[in-house]
């Protein structure tokens, strides 16, 4: 049996209920299922075949999401009306920041603390904060390839277990994990000193000779390519 559904019956707030009630009316009983055609005023149409006497919601949603136009429409309605976002939608992050919690006032202090605690205790917020604190995906550490040098001048060496960094770079005051991409050896270093990065060919970080020896297992070159991970 084939039926045509006018587009206005797809008002999202009654999408599932209206279609299900329409399909299961006694006058449309059919052992072979039904073909439901959804027509839109712009001329488009979607056909959903139900193998059951009632509308197959899984088949309906599969069909809706198989077409770019209808997929965008469904996702847009879920976003605007139900605050449901695709995991791939970057607006999800903004919604978590602006919609999940009530605004947190700067003052008075008691109100600020109360609202902050209320927000942080929401199940989804608490779960995200826990993942962030544990540095679990997607809050995991991301390593970057940098150029490492060795500070040979004894007065300027960072000292074992420490690292000098470019004064205008991204590693100032950061604890780092340094990885040799060739051998996968790893060392961890604490913040040490800083230096000017005005020379055209300068390293991003400077290791102590003892740490460089541990990391590379050989005398290092003037510059070595390593992976630096902020931890």
Beta strands, then each sheet from edge to edge (+ up, - down):
strand 1: 2-5
strand 2: 34-39
strand 3: 45-50
strand 4: 144-150
strand 5: 162-166
strand 6: 176-179
strand 7: 186-195
strand 8: 205-207
strand 9: 224-230
sheet 1: 1+ 2+ 3-
sheet 2: 4+ 8+ 5- 7- 6+ 9- 4+
end
